[in-house]
């Protein structure tokens, strides 16, 4: 019978930033399944002029088409999932601490946005981190069913929760999205809900609307 062992080791990983490094607002944007940070960060170009955008990258890279071609990344799979979650939570802590150490002043607001698969990652990180998150944006994704919502208690007083998706998004037609609002309702969390005309995508005009809404 085989015996499973565990080791801890240093891991070199990247993250990208764009925009004003002295801005009062820092966006942390977590990509979806089969995306990469250098491409995902371009979707937030409309924010560069006034804010700083930080895009980490999932630690699992793979070829999109049967071992060749385009390289993409994901946050985790069902295999050894608990270890993967711990790894990316530690990675995100390290990324944010590293960026803040390079700024001359701390941002007044940290906005955490997850897109698609990145929504579950954002929720878990929000529940885990000691950094104060001013806004949690769940874009085209649902709360992970295993999230310990009780660990988020008290944080809602410091954060705005925003749920957004396209009205033609095929991944948001069924129960996961509705269950997210039901869970938030049951726990008494205040949140904003917005549906735009579109598919499984991040749209420039919706980002501007979101930014204006969160700043109001």
C-alpha positions in Angstrom: 0.0 0.0 0.0 1.5 3.4 -1.0 2.1 6.1 1.6 1.4 9.7 0.8 4.0 12.2 1.9 4.0 16.1 1.9 6.8 18.5 1.4 7.1 22.3 1.6 9.3 24.2 -0.8 9.8 27.7 -2.3 7.9 28.4 -5.5 8.5 31.2 -8.0 5.3 32.7 -9.3 4.4 35.9 -11.1 1.8 38.6 -10.9 1.1 41.7 -13.1 0.2 45.3 -12.3 -0.9 48.2 -14.4 -2.1 51.8 -13.7 -1.3 54.3 -11.0 0.9 52.8 -8.3 0.0 55.6 -5.9 -3.7 55.4 -6.5 -6.0 55.3 -3.5 -7.8 52.3 -5.1 -6.2 48.9 -5.7 -8.1 46.3 -7.8 -7.1 42.7 -7.3 -8.6 40.8 -10.2 -8.6 37.0 -10.3 -9.0 35.4 -13.7 -11.2 32.5 -14.7 -10.5 29.0 -15.9 -8.0 28.7 -18.8 -6.9 32.3 -18.8 -3.5 33.9 -18.2 -2.6 37.1 -16.3 -1.0 39.0 -19.2 -4.2 38.7 -21.3 -6.6 39.0 -18.4 -5.2 42.3 -17.2 -5.9 44.0 -20.5 -9.6 43.7 -19.8 -9.2 46.3 -17.1 -7.5 49.0 -19.2 -10.3 51.5 -18.5 -9.2 51.5 -14.8 -5.5 52.3 -15.4 -5.8 56.1 -15.5 -7.0 56.5 -12.0 -6.5 53.1 -10.2 -4.0 50.4 -9.8 -4.8 46.9 -11.1 -3.1 43.8 -9.8 -3.6 40.5 -11.5 -2.2 37.3 -10.0 -2.1 34.1 -12.0 -3.4 30.6 -11.1 -0.5 28.2 -10.2 -1.7 25.5 -12.5 -0.6 26.0 -16.1 -1.4 23.7 -19.0 -1.8 23.5 -22.7 -5.2 24.3 -24.0 -5.2 21.9 -26.9 -3.9 18.4 -26.1 -0.4 19.1 -25.1 0.4 21.9 -27.5 -0.5 25.4 -28.6 -1.8 28.1 -26.2 -0.8 27.9 -22.6 -3.5 28.8 -19.9 -3.9 28.5 -16.2 -6.4 27.6 -13.5 -6.6 28.0 -9.8 -7.3 24.4 -8.9 -8.9 21.1 -9.8 -10.7 18.5 -7.8 -7.5 16.5 -7.3 -5.8 17.3 -4.0 -8.0 20.4 -3.8 -7.4 21.2 -0.1 -3.7 21.5 -0.7 -4.3 23.7 -3.8 -6.6 26.0 -1.9 -4.0 26.5 0.9 -1.3 27.1 -1.8 -3.2 29.8 -3.6 -4.3 31.5 -0.4 -0.7 31.7 0.7 0.3 32.9 -2.8 -2.2 35.7 -2.8 -1.2 36.8 0.7 2.4 37.0 -0.5 1.5 38.8 -3.7 -0.5 41.5 -2.0 2.1 42.0 0.8 4.8 42.3 -1.9 3.0 44.9 -3.9 2.1 46.9 -0.8 5.7 46.9 0.2 6.6 48.5 -3.2 4.1 51.4 -2.9 5.0 54.6 -1.2 1.6 54.7 0.5 -1.1 52.1 1.1 -4.3 52.3 -0.9 -7.4 53.5 0.9 -9.5 50.8 -0.8 -8.8 47.3 -1.9 -11.4 45.9 -4.3 -11.3 42.1 -4.9 -12.8 40.9 -8.1 -13.2 37.3 -9.2 -14.3 36.3 -12.7 -15.8 32.9 -13.4 -13.6 30.3 -11.6 -11.9 33.2 -10.0 -15.1 34.0 -8.0 -14.7 30.9 -5.8 -11.0 31.8 -5.3 -12.0 35.4 -4.4 -14.6 34.2 -1.9 -12.2 31.9 -0.2 -9.5 34.5 -0.1 -11.9 37.1 1.3 -12.8 34.7 4.1 -9.2 34.0 4.8 -7.2 37.2 4.5 -6.4 39.7 7.2 -6.2 42.5 4.6 -9.2 44.8 4.7 -11.2 44.3 1.5 -13.5 47.2 0.8 -15.4 45.6 -2.0 -15.9 41.9 -3.1 -17.1 41.6 -6.7 -18.4 38.2 -7.9 -18.5 38.5 -11.7 -20.1 35.6 -13.6 -19.6 33.0 -10.8 -21.1 31.6 -7.6 -20.2 31.2 -4.0 -18.3 27.9 -3.6 -20.6 25.4 -1.7 -17.8 24.6 0.8 -17.2 28.2 1.8 -17.4 28.8 5.5 -19.7 31.7 5.5 -19.4 32.1 9.2 -15.8 33.1 8.8 -17.0 36.1 6.8 -19.1 37.4 9.6 -18.2 40.9 10.6 -16.4 41.5 7.4 -19.6 42.6 5.7 -19.6 45.8 7.7 -16.3 46.7 6.0 -17.2 45.6 2.5 -19.5 46.1 -0.3 -20.6 42.8 -2.0 -21.4 43.1 -5.7 -22.8 40.3 -7.9 -22.7 40.9 -11.7 -23.2 38.8 -14.8 -24.5 38.9 -18.4 -28.1 38.1 -19.2 -26.9 35.6 -21.9 -24.2 33.9 -19.9 -24.7 30.2 -20.4 -22.9 29.4 -17.1 -25.3 31.5 -15.0 -28.6 30.1 -16.2 -29.0 27.5 -13.5 -29.1 27.4 -9.7 -25.6 28.3 -8.6 -26.1 32.0 -9.1 -29.5 31.9 -7.4 -28.2 29.9 -4.5 -25.5 32.6 -3.9 -28.1 35.3 -3.4 -30.2 32.9 -1.2 -27.2 32.2 1.0 -26.4 35.9 1.3 -30.0 36.7 2.1 -30.2 34.0 4.8 -27.0 35.3 6.5 -28.2 38.9 6.3 -25.4 40.1 4.0 -26.1 43.3 2.1 -25.2 43.1 -1.5 -25.8 44.8 -4.9 -27.0 42.8 -7.9 -26.5 43.8 -11.5 -27.2 42.1 -14.8 -26.0 43.5 -18.1 -26.7 42.5 -21.7 -24.0 40.1 -22.6 -22.4 36.7 -22.3 -19.6 35.2 -20.2 -17.4 38.3 -20.4 -16.0 41.4 -18.8 -17.2 44.5 -20.6 -15.6 47.9 -20.4 -18.8 49.9 -19.9 -19.8 47.5 -17.0 -16.4 48.0 -15.4 -16.9 51.8 -15.5 -20.4 51.4 -14.1 -19.1 49.2 -11.3 -16.3 51.6 -10.5 -18.7 54.6 -10.3 -21.2 52.6 -8.2 -18.6 51.5 -5.7 -17.2 55.0 -5.4 -20.6 56.5 -4.7 
